[in-house]
Amino acid sequence: MNLKLVVAILVIAAVPVCPQAQKPSAVTKADAQKVLKIISGNKAKTQIYCDITKLVEQITEGDEKETDGLYQKIDELAKKLGPEYAALMDGFQDIDPESKVGQEIESVLVGLQRLCTR
């Protein structure tokens, strides 16, 4: 899966979760590693994350009429991943993906994507 799709997944998944998250001043690679550990250590959360990525792929490839329903499903699933995930997604929106921190976080999040290809 390419990096642009990973970023799209993060942005799309974060939008509905943002109101649920506390506004962090900044997120770090350590925050991303914590989320990776939480999700990868729990089969149910891993499946939820993979389900979110499938829905995001449907949004990027699909019909605009279905988009609202897919966003709603993503929102419902994202809530099940916990407050750490919500905070990471919320904070990641404020980080330039080309910055050092942005690239570090993306490199960790690619690990989440790999969970879905097993």
SEBA-720438 format. One record per residue: residue number from 1; x, y, z of N, C-alpha, C, CB in turn. Coordinates in steps of 0.001 Angstrom, whole numbers. Glycine has a CB too. Example, Ala and Ser with C-alpha at 12.3 -4.5 7.8 and 13.67 -1.06 7.14 Angstrom:
2
resi;n_east;n_north;n_up;ca_east;ca_north;ca_up;c_east;c_north;c_up;cb_east;cb_north;cb_up
1;13190;-5690;7800;12300;-4500;7800;13200;-3300;7800;11308;-4473;9046
2;12850;-2250;7080;13670;-1060;7140;12900;30;7870;14084;-598;5725
This chain:
118
resi;n_east;n_north;n_up;ca_east;ca_north;ca_up;c_east;c_north;c_up;cb_east;cb_north;cb_up
1;861;-1172;0;0;0;0;904;1230;0;-977;1;1234
2;591;2201;-842;1479;3346;-940;1216;4374;147;1342;3988;-2292
3;2162;5266;293;2130;6243;1372;959;7211;1235;3430;7012;1410
4;605;7590;5;-518;8506;-181;-1814;7884;320;-655;8895;-1658
5;-1991;6584;109;-3200;5923;592;-3207;5884;2115;-3307;4499;18
6;-2044;5670;2728;-1955;5681;4189;-2389;7042;4717;-514;5349;4660
7;-1894;8107;4101;-2263;9454;4537;-3754;9681;4332;-1448;10518;3774
8;-4287;9224;3203;-5731;9376;2953;-6541;8653;4014;-6101;8842;1557
9;-6111;7469;4381;-6801;6703;5415;-6788;7472;6729;-6150;5316;5595
10;-5643;8017;7069;-5528;8756;8325;-6426;9978;8334;-4086;9174;8563
11;-6428;10718;7253;-7223;11932;7193;-8712;11609;7217;-6875;12735;5944
12;-9118;10654;6401;-10536;10305;6350;-10998;9725;7672;-10805;9315;5221
13;-10195;8859;8250;-10577;8241;9522;-10589;9256;10655;-9628;7098;9862
14;-9764;10268;10579;-9661;11235;11666;-10802;12232;11688;-8366;11969;11568
15;-11336;12562;10558;-12355;13612;10499;-13509;13355;11451;-12884;13742;9093
16;-14151;12170;11414;-15278;11983;12312;-14871;11792;13768;-16079;10811;11864
17;-13638;11411;14013;-13190;11125;15370;-12795;12398;16111;-12018;10155;15343
18;-12428;13423;15389;-11871;14627;15996;-12663;15187;17166;-11748;15668;14971
19;-13981;15292;17086;-14704;15843;18226;-14574;14976;19481;-16165;16010;17871
20;-14245;13711;19317;-14139;12807;20451;-12790;12942;21160;-14345;11373;19992
21;-11805;13436;20456;-10442;13457;20982;-10172;14735;21758;-9431;13313;19850
22;-9250;14614;22714;-8772;15799;23379;-7750;16438;22459;-8171;15474;24783
23;-7705;17741;22424;-6782;18437;21536;-5361;18352;22095;-7209;19913;21352
24;-4522;17506;21500;-3138;17483;21954;-2373;18646;21328;-2467;16133;21601
25;-1331;19087;21996;-536;20167;21426;250;19645;20234;415;20772;22483
26;692;18410;20300;1410;17786;19192;1440;16287;19440;2861;18365;19044
27;1512;15554;18358;1678;14117;18495;3094;13755;18060;614;13341;17657
28;3545;12645;18560;4919;12236;18318;4969;10812;17784;5747;12353;19598
29;6156;10419;17409;6385;9049;16969;6030;8085;18099;7856;8852;16519
30;6321;8472;19315;5999;7628;20476;4493;7424;20607;6556;8253;21768
31;3713;8462;20317;2255;8332;20340;1791;7323;19291;1586;9700;20097
32;2380;7411;18107;2026;6483;17033;2424;5054;17404;2704;6900;15712
33;3589;4903;18018;4037;3573;18438;3100;2996;19498;5480;3636;18981
34;2608;3833;20382;1666;3387;21408;374;2884;20767;1363;4530;22399
35;-131;3633;19780;-1346;3220;19079;-1110;1917;18325;-1814;4320;18108
36;36;1805;17670;376;568;16961;381;-614;17920;1746;697;16272
37;975;-421;19087;1035;-1490;20083;-362;-1868;20576;1913;-1065;21266
38;-1190;-871;20829;-2554;-1127;21312;-3351;-1918;20282;-3274;199;21634
39;-3303;-1459;19034;-4104;-2099;17995;-3541;-3464;17620;-4177;-1208;16761
40;-2229;-3561;17466;-1642;-4838;17051;-1728;-5890;18151;-191;-4639;16645
41;-1847;-5466;19389;-1932;-6401;20504;-3346;-6892;20792;-1378;-5762;21729
42;-4301;-6448;19999;-5692;-6804;20229;-6316;-7200;18891;-6475;-5625;20891
43;-6638;-8480;18745;-7163;-8976;17465;-8431;-8249;17031;-7444;-10463;17563
44;-9296;-7944;17978;-10543;-7249;17634;-10248;-5845;17102;-11477;-7167;18865
45;-9340;-5124;17758;-8993;-3779;17298;-8253;-3832;15964;-8137;-3057;18348
46;-7434;-4845;15774;-6758;-5002;14486;-7791;-5168;13380;-5791;-6212;14511
47;-8787;-5990;13616;-9831;-6204;12612;-10619;-4917;12357;-10782;-7327;13059
48;-10897;-4177;13416;-11612;-2908;13263;-10798;-1953;12400;-11905;-2270;14644
49;-9496;-1857;12679;-8640;-969;11893;-8634;-1392;10425;-7201;-965;12455
50;-8537;-2676;10178;-8541;-3180;8800;-9880;-2910;8123;-8233;-4686;8777
51;-10960;-3019;8880;-12277;-2695;8331;-12350;-1210;7944;-13387;-3040;9353
52;-11752;-357;8761;-11714;1070;8451;-10947;1300;7148;-11065;1865;9612
53;-9814;638;6989;-9028;840;5766;-9806;392;4527;-7697;74;5855
54;-10584;-673;4663;-11405;-1127;3531;-12474;-87;3186;-12069;-2488;3854
55;-13069;498;4205;-14077;1530;3971;-13466;2770;3322;-14759;1910;5285
56;-12265;3135;3761;-11584;4286;3176;-11274;4017;1703;-10284;4607;3955
57;-10850;2821;1399;-10597;2463;1;-11878;2580;-818;-10027;1032;-100
58;-13001;2186;-237;-14278;2315;-936;-14611;3786;-1199;-15403;1654;-120
59;-14288;4641;-239;-14548;6074;-408;-13670;6636;-1530;-14288;6840;921
60;-12402;6284;-1533;-11487;6838;-2532;-11788;6318;-3933;-10051;6512;-2163
61;-12404;5160;-4031;-12694;4561;-5328;-14163;4649;-5719;-12267;3130;-5325
62;-15023;5021;-4780;-16446;4817;-4979;-17275;6000;-5382;-16991;4299;-3793
63;-18538;5779;-5236;-19599;6710;-5608;-19808;7727;-4486;-20917;5951;-5910
64;-19944;8996;-4853;-20144;10046;-3851;-21424;9849;-3046;-20173;11403;-4522
65;-22419;9208;-3626;-23688;8995;-2937;-23521;8101;-1717;-24707;8389;-3886
66;-22556;7197;-1771;-22328;6265;-667;-21416;6838;411;-21738;4983;-1194
67;-20777;7946;126;-19743;8485;999;-20233;8769;2416;-19192;9741;405
68;-21378;9408;2564;-21871;9747;3903;-22063;8511;4767;-23183;10510;3803
69;-22643;7482;4198;-22846;6245;4940;-21534;5590;5334;-23670;5281;4124
70;-20551;5672;4446;-19240;5092;4747;-18532;5876;5847;-18368;5054;3484
71;-18640;7209;5788;-18054;8028;6860;-18675;7681;8208;-18246;9528;6561
72;-19967;7463;8210;-20652;7120;9458;-20136;5781;9995;-22188;7060;9239
73;-19952;4810;9115;-19419;3514;9539;-18004;3665;10082;-19434;2515;8370
74;-17201;4482;9406;-15829;4716;9862;-15844;5348;11243;-15061;5615;8867
75;-16707;6319;11449;-16814;6995;12740;-17154;5998;13846;-17878;8105;12680
76;-18134;5145;13580;-18541;4149;14578;-17396;3194;14902;-19759;3357;14079
77;-16689;2751;13872;-15575;1832;14093;-14408;2517;14801;-15106;1249;12767
78;-14092;3737;14400;-12957;4454;14979;-13131;4671;16479;-12772;5794;14280
79;-14349;4887;16915;-14603;5067;18344;-14189;3836;19142;-16081;5372;18585
80;-14257;2668;18508;-13907;1419;19184;-12399;1230;19324;-14497;246;18433
81;-11615;2046;18621;-10160;1925;18700;-9580;2669;19895;-9527;2441;17426
82;-10370;3500;20531;-9941;4127;21772;-9488;5564;21637;-8854;3344;22357
83;-9330;6218;22788;-8982;7639;22807;-7568;7924;22293;-9120;8173;24209
84;-6668;6966;22429;-5303;7177;21936;-5299;7305;20415;-4381;6019;22376
85;-6078;6444;19771;-6195;6490;18315;-6826;7818;17884;-7034;5292;17794
86;-7887;8214;18568;-8567;9473;18242;-7617;10658;18403;-9809;9665;19135
87;-6858;10677;19481;-5922;11776;19714;-4817;11800;18658;-5308;11661;21112
88;-4329;10627;18283;-3290;10557;17258;-3816;11079;15925;-2781;9114;17101
89;-4999;10637;15539;-5572;11066;14268;-5856;12562;14269;-6852;10291;13974
90;-6338;13056;15388;-6631;14480;15512;-5340;15295;15418;-7359;14770;16844
91;-4334;14899;16153;-3066;15627;16153;-2314;15522;14844;-2197;15130;17257
92;-2466;14392;14169;-1735;14181;12920;-2193;15154;11837;-1914;12741;12438
93;-3427;15595;11911;-3937;16548;10919;-3180;17872;10945;-5417;16803;11155
94;-2602;18205;12091;-1895;19472;12239;-411;19369;11901;-2056;19981;13644
95;27;18193;11482;1445;17976;11200;1650;17885;9692;1964;16690;11904
96;2668;18565;9226;3028;18483;7810;3577;17082;7542;4078;19590;7418
97;2930;16317;6643;3391;14957;6376;4810;14903;5807;2444;14283;5423
98;5293;16015;5277;6654;16059;4728;7699;16386;5796;6729;17089;3605
99;7252;16813;6971;8192;17147;8044;8806;15876;8618;7488;17954;9158
100;9867;16047;9378;10531;14899;10003;9553;14147;10898;11762;15355;10820
101;8830;14859;11734;7861;14231;12647;6764;13536;11846;7242;15285;13608
102;6270;14206;10813;5229;13613;9973;5686;12314;9335;4807;14590;8894
103;6908;12299;8843;7447;11090;8221;7693;9989;9242;8739;11409;7488
104;8127;10360;10441;8320;9358;11498;7003;8702;11871;8957;9998;12739
105;5964;9514;12028;4650;8977;12387;4113;8102;11266;3660;10116;12696
106;4248;8561;10031;3787;7764;8900;4506;6422;8840;3993;8527;7595
107;5797;6412;9152;6545;5152;9098;6007;4149;10118;8042;5406;9348
108;5577;4641;11260;4976;3766;12270;3595;3298;11803;4868;4499;13637
109;2840;4216;11229;1485;3880;10808;1456;2906;9631;740;5136;10442
110;2529;2873;8871;2622;1871;7809;2605;477;8444;3919;2078;6948
111;3127;378;9653;3072;-888;10388;1639;-1329;10646;3817;-764;11709
112;765;-380;10885;-665;-715;11038;-1217;-1282;9734;-1485;539;11464
113;-828;-669;8637;-1295;-1142;7338;-849;-2584;7089;-779;-227;6220
114;335;-2893;7517;863;-4246;7317;43;-5298;8068;2322;-4311;7767
115;-570;-4895;9156;-1433;-5837;9892;-2601;-6308;9033;-1965;-5183;11180
116;-3002;-5469;8099;-4162;-5781;7276;-3811;-6619;6040;-4833;-4503;6846
117;-2543;-6807;5787;-2132;-7575;4611;-1718;-8992;4963;-993;-6878;3906
118;-1831;-9342;6212;-1451;-10694;6647;-2462;-11701;6201;-1296;-10760;8155
